[in-house]
């Protein structure tokens, strides 16, 4: 989609993303690295723009979910180290190595499949890349466990991008990997010492750099911290397998946004900040942070009409007017990412709340207006208008989802407008003279 001709749009304040990350960066010792997670198009805020804000905030690494997300960042000139947080098919390992993209590994079978591919007759030169010394400074663990907790670790990568050439000048860069442990989330990751022992010979290969070890918590947003603490202790125990196997990994990381904000003592060598970068965090459990929302979702009425008692609105006659009412139609629907689970929510019109009524359609939804309105009147679905605010957290709570699901679900039909990277600009303000570049995402 190359252009947009309707009033529905998302205004993204990249300065808020930068400020959120800077605030988090300042709360941790300089020895703790900061990974900014920009997966899923930067949680719907724009991956490239979010990455640039993260770089300005001093991020040391970027995290994504897919290799194609990492490649897109490289294509746009982003040189920070990037970690793909989920396994990638082995056939793409050499592409990742060539672009200095770190991969997540969880089992020896992955390396075995990669080796089979490299040995096949006719394999591309990149796939048959030779072995060489890793050429990367790595911090070792010590048997006392001090290294495991990340005290005084040396930085193991260059924020401006590592040199992909080998020591002899050839162009066969090492594959940099982070090993994922499953300590209780139950998704990806190795769980047993046997699995680890099978992986060790591959991690010791001269063409592999075992750069990190990590896990992910299952209940960081729960008030009860007991399972988080159990996972943390499991992780520390499992991380000791590395130095005892002769693997001197560089980075240990286990904290995402919620756990980093709530349990800074668990930061180890790096924290992974995704949702919190965009202003989403368990504010009831970590009220001291006061992070800023970075996205305002706007539209405008395309029609307003008065209906009478008994008139029905929407598919399946889902809403029946109780009296003389004003009904407004807003050009946004589930094809834009405003799902039918959002029924029962409220939007802002004229600085007042207007409940969504009727069935949310593919392209439109209807609201019960607070009074007479006309086509073109501004509508705010997420953000502030006048003295009222409908936060993403409120909308998510009504729908029974997390806030980041709402913004990450916004599709390419919703153009993102990016304001100046200035502390004085904020999309939360009702400013229709918003001066920005507009990025219409490719469909």
C-alpha positions in Angstrom: 0.0 0.0 0.0 1.7 3.2 -1.2 -0.5 5.9 0.1 -3.4 6.5 2.5 -6.4 8.6 1.8 -8.4 8.4 5.0 -8.0 10.0 8.4 -7.1 6.8 10.3 -3.5 6.9 11.4 -1.1 6.1 14.3 1.1 8.9 15.5 4.3 7.6 17.0 6.5 9.6 19.3 10.0 8.2 18.8 11.2 10.6 21.5 9.1 8.8 24.0 10.7 5.5 23.0 14.1 7.1 23.4 13.2 8.6 26.8 11.8 5.3 28.1 14.9 3.4 27.1 17.2 6.1 28.5 15.4 6.1 31.8 15.8 2.3 32.0 19.4 2.5 30.9 20.2 4.9 33.7 18.7 2.7 36.4 21.3 -0.1 35.8 25.0 -0.2 36.3 27.1 0.5 33.2 28.2 -3.1 33.2 24.6 -4.2 32.4 24.0 -4.1 28.6 20.7 -3.0 27.2 18.9 -4.9 24.4 16.0 -3.0 22.8 13.5 -5.5 21.4 12.0 -4.2 18.1 10.3 -7.4 16.9 6.8 -7.3 15.2 7.5 -4.0 13.6 8.7 -2.5 16.8 5.5 -3.7 18.6 3.6 -1.8 15.9 5.5 1.4 16.3 7.9 0.9 13.4 11.0 -1.3 13.6 13.4 1.0 11.9 12.3 4.1 13.7 12.3 2.2 17.1 15.8 0.9 16.3 17.0 4.4 15.6 15.5 5.7 18.9 17.2 2.7 20.7 20.5 3.6 19.3 20.1 7.2 20.4 19.2 5.9 23.9 22.5 3.9 24.1 21.2 0.4 23.4 23.9 -2.2 23.0 21.9 -4.7 21.0 18.6 -5.2 19.2 16.3 -8.2 19.6 13.9 -9.5 16.9 11.8 -12.6 16.5 12.4 -13.4 12.8 15.5 -13.4 10.7 13.7 -11.3 8.1 13.2 -8.6 10.7 17.0 -8.6 11.3 17.7 -8.5 7.6 15.4 -5.5 7.2 17.3 -3.6 9.9 20.6 -4.3 8.1 19.1 -3.2 4.8 18.2 0.1 6.4 21.8 0.7 7.7 21.3 -0.4 11.3 24.6 -1.7 12.5 24.0 -2.6 16.1 24.4 -6.3 17.0 21.1 -8.1 16.5 19.9 -11.3 18.1 17.0 -13.3 16.6 15.3 -14.6 19.7 13.8 -17.8 18.2 15.5 -20.6 16.2 16.0 -20.1 12.5 16.1 -22.9 9.9 19.7 -24.1 9.6 19.8 -23.3 5.9 19.9 -19.6 6.8 22.9 -19.8 9.2 25.4 -18.5 6.7 23.2 -15.5 5.7 23.0 -14.6 9.4 26.8 -14.9 9.9 27.5 -12.8 6.8 25.2 -10.0 8.2 26.6 -10.2 11.7 23.2 -11.4 13.0 23.2 -13.6 16.2 21.0 -16.7 16.2 19.3 -18.5 19.0 20.2 -22.2 19.3 18.5 -24.8 21.5 19.8 -28.2 20.4 22.7 -30.1 18.7 20.4 -31.3 15.9 20.3 -27.8 14.5 24.1 -27.8 14.0 24.0 -31.3 12.6 21.4 -30.3 10.0 23.5 -27.2 9.2 26.6 -29.4 8.7 24.6 -31.8 6.4 23.6 -28.8 4.2 27.2 -27.6 4.0 28.4 -30.9 2.8 25.9 -31.3 0.0 27.4 -31.1 -3.5 26.6 -27.8 -5.1 26.0 -26.0 -1.9 26.6 -22.2 -2.3 30.0 -21.0 -1.3 28.5 -19.2 1.7 27.0 -22.4 3.0 30.3 -24.2 2.7 32.1 -21.5 4.6 35.3 -22.7 6.2 36.4 -22.8 9.9 38.5 -20.2 11.5 39.2 -18.7 14.8 36.3 -16.7 16.2 38.3 -13.5 16.7 36.0 -12.2 19.5 37.0 -11.4 23.0 35.0 -13.6 25.4 34.6 -13.3 29.1 35.0 -16.6 31.0 33.0 -17.8 33.9 34.8 -18.6 37.1 34.0 -21.5 39.3 32.9 -19.3 42.2 29.9 -18.1 40.2 30.9 -14.5 40.2 31.2 -14.5 36.4 27.8 -16.1 36.2 26.2 -13.1 37.9 27.8 -10.8 35.4 30.0 -8.7 37.7 32.6 -6.7 35.9 32.2 -8.4 32.5 33.9 -6.9 29.5 31.8 -5.8 26.5 32.0 -8.5 23.9 30.6 -6.8 20.9 30.8 -3.5 19.1 27.6 -1.3 19.0 28.7 0.0 15.6 28.8 -3.5 14.1 31.5 -6.2 14.2 34.0 -6.7 11.4 32.8 -9.8 9.5 36.2 -10.6 8.0 38.5 -13.3 9.5 42.0 -12.8 10.9 43.5 -13.9 7.6 41.4 -11.4 5.6 39.0 -13.9 4.2 35.2 -13.2 4.2 34.0 -16.2 6.2 32.6 -14.7 9.4 31.9 -16.9 12.4 28.3 -17.7 13.4 27.5 -16.0 16.7 24.9 -17.8 18.8 23.0 -17.4 22.1 21.9 -20.7 23.7 18.3 -20.6 25.1 17.5 -22.6 28.3 13.9 -23.5 29.1 13.6 -22.9 32.9 9.9 -23.0 33.1 8.2 -21.2 30.2 7.8 -24.5 28.3 8.5 -23.2 24.8 11.9 -23.2 23.2 15.1 -24.1 25.0 17.1 -27.0 26.3 16.2 -28.4 29.7 18.7 -31.2 30.5 22.4 -31.6 31.0 22.3 -34.3 28.4 21.0 -31.9 25.8 23.7 -29.4 26.8 26.5 -32.0 26.6 25.4 -32.8 23.0 25.6 -29.2 22.1 29.0 -28.4 23.6 31.2 -29.8 20.8 29.3 -27.6 18.3 29.8 -24.5 20.5 33.5 -25.2 20.6 33.8 -25.2 16.8 36.2 -22.5 15.6 33.6 -21.1 13.2 31.1 -20.7 16.1 31.1 -18.0 18.8 29.0 -18.9 21.8 28.2 -15.3 22.7 25.4 -15.7 25.2 23.1 -17.9 27.3 19.6 -16.8 28.2 16.1 -17.8 29.4 12.7 -16.1 29.6 10.3 -15.8 32.6 6.7 -17.1 32.5 5.1 -15.0 35.3 7.0 -11.7 35.5 3.7 -9.8 35.5 2.3 -11.7 38.4 2.2 -10.2 41.8 3.5 -13.4 43.3 7.2 -13.5 42.4 7.9 -17.1 43.6 8.0 -18.7 40.1 10.2 -16.0 38.7 12.7 -16.6 41.5 12.5 -20.3 40.9 13.3 -19.9 37.2 16.1 -17.5 38.1 17.8 -20.0 40.4 17.3 -22.7 37.8 19.0 -20.5 35.2 22.0 -19.7 37.4 22.5 -23.5 38.1 22.2 -24.3 34.4 24.5 -21.5 33.4 27.3 -23.1 35.4 27.3 -25.9 32.9 29.1 -23.6 30.5 32.4 -22.9 32.3 32.5 -26.5 33.5 32.3 -27.6 29.9 35.0 -25.2 28.8 32.5 -22.8 27.2 33.3 -19.3 28.2 30.2 -17.4 27.1 30.0 -13.7 27.3 26.5 -12.6 28.2 23.9 -14.0 30.6 20.4 -12.5 30.2 17.1 -13.5 31.6 15.1 -10.4 32.2 12.5 -9.0 29.8 10.7 -5.7 30.5 8.5 -6.7 33.5 11.2 -8.6 35.3 13.9 -6.0 34.6 11.7 -3.3 36.1 10.6 -5.3 39.1 13.7 -7.4 39.8 16.8 -5.3 38.8 18.9 -7.6 41.0 18.4 -10.3 38.3 19.8 -8.2 35.5 23.0 -10.2 35.1 24.9 -9.1 32.0 22.0 -7.7 29.9 18.3 -6.8 30.1 15.9 -7.2 27.1 13.5 -4.3 27.0 10.6 -4.6 24.6 7.2 -3.6 25.9 8.5 -1.1 28.3 10.3 0.8 25.5 6.9 1.7 24.2 5.4 2.6 27.6 3.8 -0.8 28.4 4.8 -2.2 31.9 3.1 -3.5 35.0 2.6 -0.1 36.5 0.7 -1.5 39.6 3.8 -3.6 40.4 6.5 -1.1 39.4 4.9 2.3 39.9 8.2 4.2 40.3 9.0 4.0 36.6 6.4 6.3 35.0 7.2 5.3 31.4 5.5 7.1 28.5 3.1 5.7 25.9 4.6 6.3 22.5 1.6 5.7 20.2 -1.7 7.6 19.6 -4.3 6.0 17.3 -6.5 8.5 15.6 -9.3 8.7 13.1 -12.3 10.9 12.2 -16.0 10.4 11.8 -17.1 9.6 8.2 -20.7 10.0 9.1 -22.9 11.0 12.1 -26.6 10.4 12.2 -29.5 10.6 14.7 -31.4 7.4 15.3 -34.6 6.6 17.1 -35.5 4.2 19.9 -35.7 0.6 18.5 -33.3 1.3 15.5 -30.6 -1.3 15.2 -27.0 -0.8 14.4 -24.5 -3.1 12.7 -24.2 -6.7 11.6 -26.7 -9.1 13.3 -28.5 -6.1 14.6 -26.1 -6.2 17.5 -27.1 -2.9 19.1 -30.6 -1.4 19.6 -31.0 2.3 20.3 -32.7 3.0 23.6 -33.9 6.4 22.6 -33.0 9.3 20.4 -29.2 8.8 19.9 -26.4 10.1 17.8 -24.4 7.3 16.1 -21.0 7.9 14.5 -19.2 5.7 12.0 -15.4 5.5 12.3 -13.2 4.2 9.3 -11.3 1.5 11.2 -12.0 -2.2 11.7 -10.5 -5.6 12.1 -8.6 -5.4 8.8 -6.7 -2.6 10.4 -6.0 -4.6 13.6 -8.9 -3.2 15.6 -10.3 -6.6 16.4 -13.9 -7.6 17.4 -12.5 -8.3 20.9 -12.5 -4.5 21.2 -16.3 -4.4 21.3 -17.4 -2.8 24.5 -14.6 -0.4 24.6 -14.7 3.4 24.3 -13.2 6.1 22.0 -12.9 9.8 22.4 -14.9 12.3 20.4 -15.0 16.0 21.2 -13.0 15.2 24.4 -15.7 12.9 25.7 -16.0 9.2 25.8 -18.1 7.4 23.2 -18.8 3.6 23.6 -18.4 1.3 20.7 -21.8 -0.1 19.8 -22.8 -2.7 17.2 -20.4 -5.2 15.6 -16.9 -4.1 14.6 -16.6 -4.7 10.9 -13.7 -5.3 8.6 -13.4 -1.6 7.8 -15.7 0.4 10.1 -17.0 0.6 13.6 -19.9 2.6 15.1 -20.0 4.5 18.4 -22.7 6.1 20.4 -21.8 9.8 20.3 -22.0 12.1 23.4 -24.1 14.6 21.3 -24.5 16.0 17.8 -21.4 15.6 15.7 -20.6 15.7 12.0 -18.3 14.0 9.5 -14.7 15.0 10.0 -14.8 15.4 13.7 -11.6 13.9 15.2 -11.7 10.5 17.0 -9.0 9.1 19.3 -9.0 5.4 19.9 -5.8 5.3 21.9 -4.5 8.5 23.5 -5.7 11.8 24.8 -8.2 14.3 23.7 -9.3 17.3 25.7 -9.2 16.2 29.3 -9.9 12.6 28.7 -7.5 9.7 28.0 -8.1 6.2 26.7 -4.8 4.4 27.3 -3.7 1.3 25.5 -3.6 -0.4 28.9 -7.3 0.5 29.5 -8.3 -0.7 26.0 -6.3 -3.9 26.5 -7.9 -4.6 29.9 -11.4 -4.3 28.5 -10.4 -6.7 25.7 -8.7 -9.2 28.0 -5.3 -8.9 26.3 -1.9 -7.2 27.0 -1.4 -3.7 25.6 1.3 -4.7 23.2 -1.1 -7.1 21.4 -3.2 -4.1 20.4 -0.3 -2.0 18.9 1.4 -5.0 17.4 -1.8 -6.0 15.7 -2.1 -2.7 13.8 -1.8 -3.6 10.1 -0.1 -2.0 7.2 -3.4 -0.2 6.3 -2.7 2.1 9.2 0.0 4.6 8.3 2.5 5.6 11.0 3.3 9.2 11.4 6.6 10.0 13.1 6.9 13.3 14.9 10.2 15.2 15.4 12.6 13.5 17.9 12.0 16.3 20.3 11.0 16.3 24.0 8.5 19.1 23.2 6.5 17.0 20.8 4.1 14.4 22.0 1.2 12.6 20.1 -0.7 12.5 23.3 -1.4 16.2 22.7 -4.4 17.1 20.5 -2.3 18.7 17.7 -3.6 18.3 14.2 -0.7 20.4 12.9 1.4 17.4 13.6 4.5 17.9 11.5 6.0 14.6 10.6 7.1 12.2 8.0 4.6 9.6 7.1 5.5 6.0 6.6 2.9 3.8 4.9 3.9 0.3 5.5 4.1 -2.1 2.6 1.3 -4.6 2.5 
